[in-house]
Amino acid sequence: MSSTLITNARMVNEGRTFDGDLRIENGRIAQIGTGLTPRDGEQVVDAAGRWLLPGMIDDQVHFREPGLTHKGDIASESAAAVAGGLTSFMDMPNTNPPTLDSTILEAKYELAKGRAWANYGFYHGASNDNLEAIRALDPKKAPGVKVFMGASTGNMLVDNPETLDAIFRECPTPIITHCEDTPMIDANLKAFQEKYGDALTPEMHPDIRSREACIKSTRLAMSLARKHGTRLHVLHISTADELALFEKGPLIRADGSRKQITAETCVHFLHFARPDYATKGNLIKCNPAIKDVADREAITAALADDVLDVLATDHAPHTWEEKQKPYAQAPSGLPLVQYALVAALERVHEGKLTREQVVQKFAHAPAQLFDVEERGFLREGYFADLVLVEDVPFTVKREDVLSKCGWSPFEGTTFRSRIASTWVNGQLVWDGNKLVGAPAGQRMTYDR
């Protein structure tokens, strides 16, 4: 494999920004320094002062394969991801069939071979009747086990108390939870239907899938994790109220120990808020719901204050036709990977986050949390998963969307940064305007 020298870059890594050069050889970062000189035959990329970051690791996506590929698939959605500077992803198990045993898990890995533009990991799922499969899971085969403690599709809502307790007691990997209390949501929906009949609107979504439903379920997950000493990662925090439940401080403490219970939020909770339902409607309908402006501001501050540990997308595409249905029939979820990093960088331009914090939450922390081997950092010897960002504004247009669904909730938004280049395992896969080369994603491995 030929080598590449990136010169005159402003690198952001491990809490600091510095100017320098980076050499890629054999798919890895071979050298980081200043004044590096090109070798014979080496490709040279002059970064010209643009930002060079480790590729983002998205620990929460729904790429819809197998079984739901009219919405998206591993190839289409990973293409959108690398266009957005996301070089690794961890895909959720609520596909068809759901990923409830090791045979189905390995089949998903086979589907990704040679087709994924980004590096890939697949979660094992939990249900009320697959405890033996969870016990038997090789912890090196999956980033974690996903437990839906709220509403889910198919056979993936774990609501049996004894099973839930056993999963937290015996799971060999970190547990990842979607926390919303289903009985509370069902009661809210019934009350709204009795009052409004069929005239439900997207503006009601944050009240039907209420903050109280989030808080109750999050408390339950945390109590089980503390009872059994389980490593727990609570996904997509959407309310200011939940923030008080989590420990403030770095993911990796000064003594080298790691937080037992961690929390994540998503880019759409940093960008949208209740007033946006008036114009976006079902396009921003997701679970848990986007809530109030005060929640958005508190969540952003909690990222900066190390109360929230990870930033992700919960990328969950649906077709345009599906999203045009009446509120009650329209599915929840939105496509996000292509514009997630630039959306996060808007908070940098606003002065609410720093670039170093975005890189920590979107690249370093997922690697640390899930024990990902040799990714997520600009370090010599690590895989060359890189993204070059330039502070040049652009406006999101529908014709530029690479996700199979063909639309974005960010359409019409002007972002102040854009993705200039993306490398995966040392291969240039996005040149700022189009995909180049062939899919270069590899199966992620875990140091456990």
N, C-alpha and C positions, 0 to 999 in steps of 0.2 A: 504494500500500500504506500502511495506517495505521501510525502510529508507536507504540512502546511505551516507557514509562519504568519501569525497575526501580530502586526506591529502597531505601535502608537495607540494602544487601547487604554481606556480607563476601566480597570478591573474592580469589581465589587465582590468581596469575598470575606466571610468570617468577621464581619463587623467593621471592615475598613475598605477604603477606596484608594487605589494607587495606580500610577501610570506604569506601563510596561509592555512587554511582548510575551507571546505564548506560542510554543511550538507543539504541533500535533504530529505524532508518529505512531503508525500501527494502531490507530483508533484510540490512542490515549494521549493525555497531556504529558509530553516528554520534558518540557522545560518552561519555566516561568522566570523571567528576568528582565533586564533592561539592556538595550544596545545589542540584542541578538542579531546576528548577521545571517542573511540567506545562504543556504547551501546550494550547490549545483542541482538544478532541476526542481528545486523546492517551490511550491506555489506560495506567493506572498500576498497577503490581504492587509492593506493599510486601513486600520480602523479609524484613523484620522480623528482621534479623540472621542470616538463613540464609546458607549458603555458595553463592556464585555462581562457577561454574567454566566454563572453556571446555569445549565438548562433547568427549567422548572420541573418539579415532580408533583404531579397532581394525584393526590391520594384518594380521590373520589370522583369517578366517572361512571356513566352508564352508556357504553358503546353499542348496546342493543343486540349483540351477537352472542349466541345463536337465538333464533326464533322470532326476533322483532326487527328484522333487517330492512323493512320498509321505512323505518325511522332513521336508521344509521347502521353502520357496521364498523368492524375494527379498522378496515382500510380507510374508509371515508373520514371517520372521526379522528383517527390518529394523524391523517393528513392535515386536518384543520388544527390539530394540536401543535404540530411542528411549525405551522404558519404563525402560530401564536407564541412560539418560544417555549412550549411545553415539550420536553424531550423524554419524559417517562410518565406512565399512567398506571393507576391501580383501579381495575374495573370491578364493578359490583356484581353480586351473584344472582340478582333477580332477573335472569334471562329465561328463556324457554328452551330446554328444561332449566330449572333453577340449579345452581351449582351446589348441590347438597351432598356430594360424595367425591372421593378422589378420582374416580373414573371420569366423571363429567368435568372436573377441574382440569385434568390433563388433556381432555378433548378440547377445551377452550385454548389451552396453550398451543395445541397443534393448529388450531384455526388462525392463530396470530403469526405463525412462522412464515417469514417471507412476505407478509402482507402489512405488518404494523410499521408505520413510519417512525414511531417512537418506541422506546423500551416499555415492556409490559409486565404487569403482575396481575393476578386474578385472586380475588377473595373467595374463601370458602364460605358458604352460607350456613345459617342455622334455622332449624324448624322445630316444631314440637316433637318430632319423631326421628331425628338423625343424630342423637347424642353419641351413639357408637362411632359414627363416621367422624365426628369432631374429635373424640378421644384418639382415633387412629391417625389423625392428620399429622404428616411430617411437617414440623414447623419451618423447614427450609423450602417448602413447596408453595407457600402462600404468604402474602404480607400479614394477613390476619383473618379472623372469623367475623363476619358481619351478622349482627343481631338486630332485626327489626323489632324494636320494642313499641312501635307504633304501626299504623296501617301500612300494609304492603300488598303486593299482588301475589296471587297463587298461594303456595304453601309455605310462606316465609314469615308470617307473623308469629313470634314466640310469645304466647300469652299464658302458658302453663307455668305456674309458680315453681313447681318442683323441677321442671326441665330447665327453666331459666337459672335457678340456683345451681343446678348441676353443671350447666355450661360455664358459668362464672367460676365454679370450683375446679373444673377439669380441663378447660381449654388450653392447648399447648402454645398458643400464639396470643398476641394482643387481641382484645375484643374491640370491635368497632360498632358503635350503636347509633341507630336512628331513634331519637327519643321524642315521641309524642304519645300521649295517652289516648288510645282508641275509644274507650267508652265515653270519655269526656267530649271528644270530637263528635262522636255519633249523637250524643245528647244535644250538643250545640246545633248540629245540622238539622236535627228533628225540630228544634225550637224555631230555627229560621224558616224551615219549610212550612211549619204551622202558621207562621206570621205572614210570609211572603208568597207561599205557594211556589209556582214555577218562575217567579220573578226574581230569583236569586241573581246576584251580580258579582263580578270579581272583587269589587270593593269590600264585600262581606268576608272574603277568604281569611284575612287575618283574625277575624272574630270567630269564625267557625273553627279554624285550626288555631286555637287561641294560645296565648302565652302561658296560661295556666296549664294547658295540656303538655306543653314543652317542659315546664318546671317540674310537674309531678313525675313525668317519666324520667327526666334527668336525675332527679333525686333517688329514684328507685335503682337506676343503673349504678350510681355512685355508691349507694349503700351496699349493693351486692359486691362491687369491686373491693370496697374496704373490708367487708366480711371475709373475703377469700384471698385478699392480696393480689387481685387480678390487675394486669395492665389493661387499662380502659382508655379508649379514645372516643370522645363524644363528638359526633359530627354536627356540622352546620348549625352552630349556635345562632339564633335569630332574635333573641331578646336581651335587653339590658338586665332583666331580672335574674337570668341564669348566671351572669358573670360573677356574682357574689359567691357562687358555689365552688369556684375554682381557685386553685393556689396561684398566687402571683409570684413570678420569678422565672428564670431561664429554664428551658427544657432540660438541659444538662447543667447541673449545679457545679459550684466551684470545687466540690470534693469529688466530682466525677459521677455522682449518683444521678439518677434520672427521675423525673416526676412519674409517679405511678398512674395518676389520672390526668389526662390531657384533653384539650378541647380545640375545636377547629371552627372557623367560620368560612364563608364563601364570598366570592367577589360580588355577587348580586346583592348581598346584604350590605356591602360597602357602597353600592352605587344607587340602588333604587330604594324607595320608601312608599308609604301608603298613598301619597298624592299621585304617584305614577300609575296607579290602577285606572285613573280617569282616562288616560291616553293609551296605555299599554294593554289593559284588560287581561284576558287570559294569557297573553304572551309572557307575563311575569307571574302567572299562577304556578306555584311550586310548593313543595312540602319539605320542611316547615315553611309557613308563609312569610313573605316579606312584610315587615310590620312598620312601625312608626319612624319618623325622622329622628326622634330621640334615641330609638334603638340603634339606628344606623350610626349615629355619632358615637354612642357608647361602645359599640362593637369595634369601630375603627380605633378609638382610644385604647380599648383593651388589647388590641394587637400591639400597639406601641408600648403598652405597659407590661407586656409579657404575662397577661392573664390568659389570653388566647395564644395557642402555640403554633397553629398551622393555618395557612390560607389555601383553599382549594376551590373547585368549581361546582361540584355536583352536576356536571354536564349531563343533561338528560333530554335529548332531542325528541320532538314529536313533529309530525307533518303539519304543514300550514292548515290543511283541511281539518285535522283533529282539533287544532287550537281555535278554529272558527265556530265550534259547536257552542251551545249554551253553557253557561258556567258549570252547571252540575255535571254535564257530560264531557266537558273539555278536560283532557288529562293534565296532570301537574308535571312540570319540568321544563327547562329551557336549555338551548344550546349555548355554550359559553366558552369552550376552550380556545377558540381562535382569537378572542379579544380579551381574555382574562388578565393576562399580564399587563397589557396597556391600560386596562381599566384600573388595575391595582396601582399602576404608576401615576394615574391621575391624582391619587391621594398624596403622592410625593410632590407633585406640582402644586397641590393645595397647601403643602406644609404640614399635613396631618400624619404622614409616615415618612421615613427616610428610605432611600434605595437599599441601604444595608438591612433595614427591617423587612422590606419586601422579599429580599433574597433569603433572609433567615427563615421567614414563615413559609415561603413557597418553594424553597429548594433544600436548604440545610435541614430544617426541622423534619420534613417527611423522611429524609434519608436517615436521620438519627432515630426517629420514633420507630421506624419499621426495620432498623438494622440493615438497610440497603448497603450492599457492598460496593465501594469505590465509585459512587455517584453522588451528585448533589453539591459538590465543592469544586473550586478551582485549586486542585492539588496535583503536583507531579505524581505520575503513576496512575491517577484516576482516569476513568473513561472520559473522552473528550466530548461531553454533552455540553454544548455551548450555545449562547444566544447573544447576538450583537444588536444593541438597541440604539436608535438615534432619536434625538429630540426634534422630530420633524412632524408637524401635524398632518392628520389625514381624517377623512370622514368615512364612516362605515357605510358601504353600499351593498344592497342585496346581491348584486351580481358577483361580488367578491367572496361570498360566503362559500366555504368548502364543505361544511357539514351537509350530509345527504338531505336533510330537511329543507335546506335552501333559504333559511331566514335567520335573523338574529334579533334579539331584543335591543341590541345597541344600534340598529339601523338609524342613520341620521345623526348619530353622535360623532362629534369631532374630538379625537384624542390627541394629546400633545406629544406622544411618543409613538414610534412604530417599530416593528421587528424588521431589521435590516438583513439578518442572516441567522440561520439555525444549523448547527452541526449535531448529528447523532452518531455516537461511536466514531467520531473523527470524520464522518462523511457530511459534506454540505448537502442538506436536503431542502432548504428554503433560501432563496436568494433575495428575498425582500419583495418579490413580485409573483413568484411561481415556485411550485415544487420542482426540484431537480434531482437527477439520478434515480435511484430505486429505494424502496423501503429498507431502512438500515436498523430497525429496532431489534433488540435482543431481549431475551427473558432475563428479568432482574433476579439477582441472587441475594440471599440474606445471611448475615453473619450471626448465626445462632447455634 
